Amino acid sequence: MLTGWRNQQLARRLAFSNVEARERMVRAFAAHSQHYPWSWSAQMVDEWMTDLRAVRGVRASTLGGYQSVGFSMTEALPAEVDLLVVGAGQAGLGAAYCCPGC
C-alpha cells in the first residue's frame, strides 16, 4: 500500500526527499497506533500528536505538517481495502499492506 502511495506522489513530481520523509512519518504513526491505516481514528492521531508535543517536544508547526501528510495518506485508501485484505487472507496470500510491523 505504501508503494502505491509513494508512486502516486512521485507521479505528481514531488521530491524524493519529501516522499521518503512522508513515508517515515506514516510508518512512525503506524508503529505508534499498532493499527492498519484503514482503521486509524481521529482519537489515535490526537494521542500521537499529544505524545509528540508533550513528551518528545516536537514543535507545533511540525505537527501541522504531520497532520497534512496523514490526511493525504488516508485519502489514498480505496474504499474496498477491507475486502481486498480479507480476499488476500482467504487466498492464502496474507495482507501485503503497510503496518503494523512494516
N, C-alpha and C positions, 0 to 999 in steps of 0.2 A: 504494500500500500504506500509506504513512504517513497518507493521508487517511482510510482506513478505521479505522486505529488511533486517529487523532485523534478521529473521530466517536464511536468506542466510548468513549473517555474522557469526552468531553463528554456523552454519554448517561448516564454514571454521575455527572453533575453535578460533575465536577472543575472547578476554576477555570481560566479561560483561561490565566492566567499559568503555572499548573502544567503544563498541556498543552503550551504553547509551549516551556517550559524542557525538558520531556522530549523533545520533537521535536528541539530543538537538540542535546541530548546524543546522541541516536541518530544524527543527521547527522554529528556530530563523530566518533563511533566509526566510522561507515561510511567517512568520509574517511580515517581512520587505517588501517583494515583493508584498504580498497580491495576489499572483497568485498560481495556481496549478503547481506542478513540471513539467508537460509536456508542460507548456507554458513559462517556465523560459528562459531567454535570457542572452547572454553574457553581454549585457548592464546592466541588473538588478544586475548581480554578481559584475560588476565593480562599480556600485553605492553603493552597500552594502559594498564592500571592502574599498572603499573610505571613507564611513561613519565610518566604524570600525577603520580605521587607523587615519583619520584626526580628527574626533570628539571624539571618545572613546579611542584613544591612544593604540590600540591593536598592538602588535609587528608584524613586517613583517614575522617572522618565523611562528607565529600563523596563519597569513593569508594564508600562503602556505599550512598549514595543512588543513585549512577550504576548500581551493580550491580543494585539492585532495579528500576530503570527498564528496564535492558536485558533483564532476565528477563521483565518484563511485555510487552515488545515481542516477544520470541521466542515467548512463549506465544500471541500473537495470530496467528502464522503458520499458515495452513492446511497440512495435510499434503500437499495436492495442488499446492502452489505451483510446484514444478518443472515439473509437467505444464502448468500454466497459462502459464508463461513460454515453454516450448517451443511450445505451441499458438499463442501470440501471435506468436512469431517466424515460424512457418510460415505464418501467415495474413498476413504482411507488416505486422503492427501494431507490432512491436517490443515490448520489455518496458517497461511503464509503472510499474515498481516503484522503490522507493527504492534508491538508492545503487549503486555509486559514481557520483560526478558528479551528484548530485541537482540 
